[in-house]
Amino acid sequence: MTIGFSDYPGSTERRSGSGGRTDDDIREEPREPGRRMSRYKVKKRYSLVPVTGSVVFCARNETRGTVLCARAELASGFQGRSRGLLGRAQLSTDEGMLFEAEPFRFMWMHTLFMTFPIDIVFLGPGNIVIRIRSSLRPWRFSPLVWGAHKAIELSAGAAARAKTTVGDYISLVEI
């Protein structure tokens, strides 16, 4: 039987496919006798505040002359879109998150693992509102919206407060 370098606890050699991690990166935690321990016990935590350097927009309903969302953070990249609003305890009335449908031209959203309801405003070509899903409760799915290019997740009731309806034009201005 051949013994590899990963079998030695103090090894500092890099393993192929490990992303450059060494045995020093492994966090050893106490375990119950007789139970096997996972090699990597690191848990990811999601930040509760916008990431420094993130792009923030002001979403304004130009048709009604109201502000839909004063600070909508752009969820960019696969990780940003996957994380979305997860990990946040609540969303203030002037906060939101902007999602872009890439590469597809349809969207659906969910509130799995969330603890508060949200409004979702789906935007079509030219930032025209094509559908609004109000007060989507936790652990629910929105309908699949064909033709949606963008979606803005807002605090529950934000779309009604801004008097936003289907057909309104929403301007997105980078802050």
URMOMO-V727296 format. One record per residue. N is the residue number from 0. D_CENTER is the distance of its C-alpha to the mean C-alpha in Angstrom with 1 decimal. Layout:
# URMOMO-V727296
<<N & D_CENTER> <N & D_CENTER>>
This chain:
# URMOMO-V727296
<<0 & 47.0> <1 & 45.1> <2 & 43.0> <3 & 40.1> <4 & 38.8> <5 & 35.7> <6 & 38.2> <7 & 39.3> <8 & 37.2> <9 & 38.0> <10 & 37.3> <11 & 35.6> <12 & 35.7> <13 & 32.5> <14 & 31.7> <15 & 30.9> <16 & 27.4> <17 & 26.3> <18 & 24.3> <19 & 27.1> <20 & 26.8> <21 & 30.2> <22 & 31.6> <23 & 31.3> <24 & 27.5> <25 & 27.8> <26 & 27.6> <27 & 30.5> <28 & 30.2> <29 & 33.0> <30 & 33.2> <31 & 35.6> <32 & 38.8> <33 & 38.8> <34 & 35.0> <35 & 33.4> <36 & 30.7> <37 & 27.6> <38 & 27.8> <39 & 24.3> <40 & 23.2> <41 & 20.5> <42 & 17.4> <43 & 14.0> <44 & 12.9> <45 & 9.7> <46 & 10.8> <47 & 11.2> <48 & 12.0> <49 & 10.8> <50 & 11.7> <51 & 15.3> <52 & 15.9> <53 & 12.7> <54 & 13.6> <55 & 14.0> <56 & 15.6> <57 & 18.0> <58 & 17.9> <59 & 21.5> <60 & 23.3> <61 & 26.3> <62 & 28.2> <63 & 28.4> <64 & 28.3> <65 & 25.5> <66 & 22.3> <67 & 19.3> <68 & 16.9> <69 & 18.2> <70 & 15.1> <71 & 12.1> <72 & 9.8> <73 & 9.2> <74 & 6.0> <75 & 8.7> <76 & 9.7> <77 & 9.0> <78 & 7.3> <79 & 4.9> <80 & 4.4> <81 & 4.8> <82 & 3.1> <83 & 1.1> <84 & 4.8> <85 & 6.1> <86 & 9.1> <87 & 10.1> <88 & 13.6> <89 & 13.7> <90 & 12.9> <91 & 16.1> <92 & 17.8> <93 & 17.3> <94 & 13.5> <95 & 10.8> <96 & 7.9> <97 & 9.3> <98 & 8.5> <99 & 11.5> <100 & 13.1> <101 & 14.4> <102 & 17.1> <103 & 17.5> <104 & 18.5> <105 & 17.2> <106 & 14.0> <107 & 13.1> <108 & 10.3> <109 & 10.4> <110 & 10.4> <111 & 11.3> <112 & 11.4> <113 & 10.9> <114 & 14.1> <115 & 14.4> <116 & 14.9> <117 & 13.2> <118 & 14.8> <119 & 13.4> <120 & 15.5> <121 & 15.9> <122 & 17.7> <123 & 20.2> <124 & 22.4> <125 & 23.4> <126 & 20.6> <127 & 22.6> <128 & 21.0> <129 & 21.6> <130 & 20.2> <131 & 18.9> <132 & 17.6> <133 & 18.6> <134 & 17.8> <135 & 15.8> <136 & 16.4> <137 & 14.6> <138 & 14.9> <139 & 15.5> <140 & 14.7> <141 & 15.2> <142 & 18.0> <143 & 17.7> <144 & 18.4> <145 & 20.6> <146 & 20.9> <147 & 17.5> <148 & 16.5> <149 & 13.7> <150 & 11.9> <151 & 11.4> <152 & 9.9> <153 & 12.6> <154 & 14.5> <155 & 16.9> <156 & 20.0> <157 & 18.8> <158 & 19.7> <159 & 23.1> <160 & 23.8> <161 & 23.4> <162 & 25.6> <163 & 23.3> <164 & 24.6> <165 & 24.5> <166 & 26.1> <167 & 25.2> <168 & 24.3> <169 & 21.2> <170 & 21.6> <171 & 18.8> <172 & 20.3> <173 & 18.9> <174 & 19.7>>
